[in-house]
Amino acid sequence: MNRSIRIAFFLSFIIFFVGCSHADSVHQVPAVPPEAGFVYTANERDHSISAINVSTGQVSNILVPFTPHNVQVSRDGRLLLVVGPAAHTAGHKSSLNMADGKMAPGRLFILDAETLDVGTAANIEIGHHPAHVVIDAQGKRAYATNSEDNNILVIDVAQKKIVDEIKTGRSPHGLRISPNGSEIYVTNVNDNSVSVIDVEQSKEVTRISIGKAPVQVGFTPNGGRAYVSLRDENNVAVIDTAQRNKIATIAVGRNPIQVFITPDGRYVYVANQGTEANPDNTVSVIDIKTNDVIATIETGKGPHGVVVSNDGKRVFIANIVDSTVSVIDTATQKVIRNIKVGEGPNGITFRGASR
């Protein structure tokens, strides 16, 4: 081999080696960590809310003077709204029934999401058997369902008072505001329907027949579809929001409760709670493009609440029977952690660290 050939061969080897080393170094760069923040749960069996530091897994439990069923963080992350009926612990039966036979009024707490100081929280009487609450993107109006009163109450957040009432179907429960803020979809459990509320008019404009015992609704990011859990059918229904009608039904696990759609609009996560006597322990993952279940994830017992982090990398499941929160990695569709919280977690919400 002459000298020029040897030099060329040597240079080629160096280039190849450097190239491989560079490729290896790129491959070994660690992935961007999931979003930091907090997850909050409403724990109805011990009258508390739990705050989970997502980065450390540390949990704080805060007692509230009612039975919290649902929680919701405001868009800017400043406020935590907690809603639920009057306490129904042993020894407090008198709080359940008034002279007219109705439950005692429930409560809406509006807390500082940072301090979670119950002593300084707004404490609003919110009707009989309130279930869920949402807040608009501007943080000006909150909307709470009252399953016993068959209505939604509209709360002025700044004034901390009820300013309007909107009639719905029977036993309204879960609700979500459409991405453009113009409509609210409300599931009516005992009416087998979804009420469509016009926000500007502050009234129900139509009611969509949907299936047995709808519990919660979730919108795709573009607002074109809504997915509704049907507890007594073991299905999720799909609504075309432009046509305002049901266009598909998807079989999931037993007794689905809450649903939540990822920020990229690819997947719907469905919590399959099962029954009190025979709880389920799965979450169904629906591919929105095909409306097929592409994964079934085993969690703790009695999955009830669902929320997805803002970056879409983690799903958090409130397990009402196990009193845990299961953390799902959306890249692998597997549970990577179970975190103990208060007793009987129902509603769940996520607050990012950056505000």
BELRA-V942351 format. One record per pair of residues at least 24 apart in sequence whose C-alpha atoms are under 6 Angstrom apart, sorted by sequence separation. I is the first residue (numbers start at 1). J is the second residue. D is the distance in whole Angstrom. If there is no record, write none. Layout:
# BELRA-V942351
i = <I;I>
j = <J;J>
d = <D;D>
This chain:
# BELRA-V942351
i = <44;83;147;189;231;320;44;83;103;147;189;231;320;42;82;42;82;145;187;229;318;42;81;145;187;42;81;187;273;80;273;80;272;273;79;271;79;80;271;79;78;166;174;305;131;132;174;215;216;218;304;305;307;305;85;179;221;85;220;84;260;84;257;258;260;258;263;262;70;75;77;71;69;70;71;72;69;76;46;45;43;45;43;44;43;43;42;41;42;42;41;41;40;40;39;39;38;38;37;37;37;36>
j = <68;107;171;213;255;344;69;108;128;172;214;256;345;68;108;69;109;172;214;256;345;70;109;173;215;71;110;216;302;110;303;111;303;304;111;303;112;113;304;113;113;203;215;346;173;174;216;257;258;260;346;347;349;348;129;223;265;130;265;130;306;131;304;305;307;306;312;312;132;137;351;347;346;347;348;349;347;355;343;343;342;344;343;344;344;345;345;345;346;347;347;348;348;349;349;350;350;351;351;352;353;353>
d = <5;6;4;4;4;4;6;4;6;5;5;5;5;5;6;5;5;6;5;6;6;6;6;6;6;6;5;6;4;6;5;5;6;5;6;5;5;5;5;5;5;6;6;5;6;6;4;6;5;6;6;5;6;6;5;6;6;6;6;5;6;6;6;5;6;6;6;6;5;6;6;6;6;4;6;5;6;6;5;5;6;5;6;6;5;4;5;6;5;5;6;4;6;5;6;5;6;5;6;4;4;5>
